[in-house]
Amino acid sequence: MRMLIPSTGDKLESLLDQRFKHASYYIIYDGKEFEIIGNNVHHSHHHKRDIDWNKLDVVIVNQMGIESFKETRESNVKIFYSPVKSITNILKAFKSGELKELSEEEIVEAAHKSLEKPSFKSRFSGKIRNGIKRFGKAKIGFGRGPGLGKRHH
């Protein structure tokens, strides 16, 4: 069984990379040997990795987008979820049956949750709200807009 794991580094002590498409490395394990592939798409929006999906049986991820899920499923590759931990611990968890296979519904639900409005407030939210109360829509004092006076060169 050949499995692919996105990794933050090129060693087995490295952590599972949360970004599947933008992972720094991919580690392929066939039960005996490891193959490490560097990701060649760090700054491109046209993702084409050097991975032959037809030669894989399993992918272990922390997060995966819908498009990656479809691309992986077209090749009949099973997708398993793992929390972020070292690659060696992930392999132990997989061998002992602790990892859960992801369904399409779970991937879609996770993608929609990431699009929801965050529940936390940024440290600037109060300043902006107070600025609007005091200055109306002008937002004087926020950034390099009107109200800053002369620029010094």
Residue pairs with C-beta under 8 A, 6 or more apart in sequence:
1 30
1 31
1 57
1 58
2 28
2 29
2 30
2 31
2 55
2 56
2 57
2 58
3 28
3 29
3 30
3 56
3 57
3 58
3 59
3 60
3 94
4 26
4 27
4 28
4 51
4 56
4 58
4 59
4 60
5 16
5 26
5 27
5 28
5 29
5 59
5 60
5 87
5 90
6 16
6 17
6 19
6 20
6 23
6 25
6 26
6 61
7 14
7 15
7 16
7 17
7 23
7 24
7 25
7 26
7 27
7 36
7 87
8 14
8 15
8 16
8 17
8 23
8 24
8 25
9 15
9 24
9 25
10 25
10 36
10 38
11 87
12 27
12 34
12 86
12 87
12 88
13 86
13 87
13 88
14 25
14 27
14 86
14 87
15 84
15 85
15 86
15 87
16 60
16 61
16 62
16 82
16 83
16 84
16 85
16 86
16 87
16 90
17 23
17 24
17 25
17 62
18 62
18 63
18 84
19 63
20 61
20 62
20 63
20 64
20 65
20 68
21 41
21 47
21 49
21 65
21 68
22 39
22 41
22 42
23 39
24 38
24 39
24 42
25 36
25 37
25 38
25 39
26 36
26 37
26 39
26 49
26 51
27 34
27 35
27 36
27 37
27 87
28 34
28 35
28 36
28 37
28 56
29 35
29 91
37 49
37 50
37 51
39 49
40 48
40 49
40 50
41 47
41 48
41 49
53 71
53 72
53 74
53 75
53 77
54 75
56 75
56 77
57 77
57 78
58 77
58 78
58 79
58 80
58 94
59 72
59 77
59 78
59 79
59 80
60 79
60 80
60 81
60 82
60 90
60 94
60 99
61 79
61 80
61 81
61 82
61 102
62 81
62 82
62 83
62 84
63 110
64 72
64 79
64 102
64 107
65 107
65 111
66 107
66 108
66 111
69 79
69 102
69 104
69 107
72 79
73 79
73 104
78 101
79 101
79 102
79 107
80 94
80 99
80 100
80 101
80 102
81 99
81 100
81 101
81 102
81 106
82 90
82 93
82 94
82 99
85 93
90 99
93 99
127 142
128 139
128 142
131 139
131 140
131 141
131 142
132 139
135 141
138 146
138 147
139 145
140 146
140 147
141 147
